[in-house]
Amino acid sequence: PHFMALPINPPLADLASDADAAFRQQFDADPTLHAAAPGRVNLIGEHIDYCDGFVLPFAIERYIVISARANGSQEAHIGSTGQEVVTLDLTKRKEPGQPKWANYIRGVIRGFQDRGHHIPGFDAWIVSSVPLGAGLSSSAALECAVATLLEGLLDTVLDTKEKALLAQKAEHDFAGVPCGIMDQFASAFGQPNRLVLIDCQTGEPELVPFENPDLTVLIANTMVHHELSDGGYAARRKNTEDGLAQIGKSSWRDVTAADVEAHWDAMGEPVNRRARHVVGEIARTIGAAKALEKNDFEALGPLMAASHDSLRDDFEVSCKELDIMVEIARSIGRAGGVIGARMTGGGFGGSTVTLCESGRASEIAETLATEYAKATGIQAEIFASRPSRGAHLL
Ligand code: GAF
C-alpha cells in the first residue's frame, strides 16, 4: 500500500534564501548575516521544568531564520511575512510595547543592553518554518534566533547557557509568560541525533544519543491555537508553588508520592492533583530516559501514556482535540507500530508527539490525520522530525 509521504522539513538554506529575497525586496541591499534557531518537541517531562524536574526535549528541524545587515544607524528595522516592518530605537533601553510580536525581539535586545552592549542599527527579515501557536516553541526559537543574530552583529559569543537564560528572561519580562527553561535550552543546545535531557534543578543539559533510524518522532499539530500568556500557564505554576509550600520542602526533587498523600487534604483541590502530577512526572521522565537508553520501548510507551493522562486529569492542561489525537495513536497501538503518544509542550491546544516505528510512520501519520479529521472536522498538520542543531549563525 502507498501512504501519503510525510512533508519535508524545509532545509535551512531554503529558508535563508526566502529571507534573503524578502530582505532585498524590503531594504534594497544584500544581507550579510544569517541566524537560525529551532523550535522543539518534548518527549516527556511536562510542566516540571519550573519544578526542579527533568525534561527530555529535542530541537526540531523547524527553524526561524533571520537575514540581516548593519545599517549604520541607531535603529533596527525588522520585517516578517504578513507583518508591518517594526522600527526600534536602539538608543533607548527596550521596554515591552506594540506590536506584541516584536516584544520577543525587544526583550532579547534588552538582555544585551543590560549586559552593557550597545546594539548597532540593523535591518532584518524573519522567516519561519516553526508552526505558530502549535506548542512547538516558536517564541523560544525567535528569542534564540535574535540572540544569535545580536551575537553576530556585536561579534561576540555568549555562553550557550547564558544565551538561553537571556532568552527565557525576555519571555518572562516581555511576553508575560513565566516559563521554565526547557524551550530556550532545547533551542540553544540542540544537536543532531541528541535529546537535550535537562536537570532543571542544576540547570545543566546533557546531550543524550537518539540515533536509532528505526524510531520516528511524529508531531501532530491539532491546529487548536495554544496561547500561554492568557493566565492558564501562570496559574499552573502558582499551583505548584503553593503545593510545595504546603508540603514544606524547598524542592520538588525532595518530595515523594507519600508526601503528596500525607498533605492531600491540606493542599486541597486542585493543588493536590497538581502535586501528584509533578511528583509522578519527575519519576516518569527519569524512567523514560533510562528506557530510551536501553531501547526498552515496552517500558517507554506506558510512561508516555501515563504522562498524558496525568496532564489531562491532574494538571488539566490538555484539551479535547489533544486527547482525541492521542487516543487515535493509542488505538493504532504497539501492533500498528506506535510506541507511545502524548501531548507535548504547554498544552491548552498545540501538538502531540507520537514515537513510532519508522517503517510504519507514514501509515500512522495518515491514520492520525484521517481519523482526527473525522472526529473533529479539523485538518491536522503532521510531520516527522529528527533531533536537529540548536541556534547558530549560518
Ligand atoms: C511551555 C514553557 F515555556 C516551558 O517552560 C514548559 O514549562 C512547558 O510549557 C511545559 O512543559 O513550553
Residues whose N, C-alpha, C, O or C-beta is under 5 A from the ligand:
A	BS01	GAF	G45 E46 H47 I48 D49 C179 G180 I181 M182 D183 G345 G346
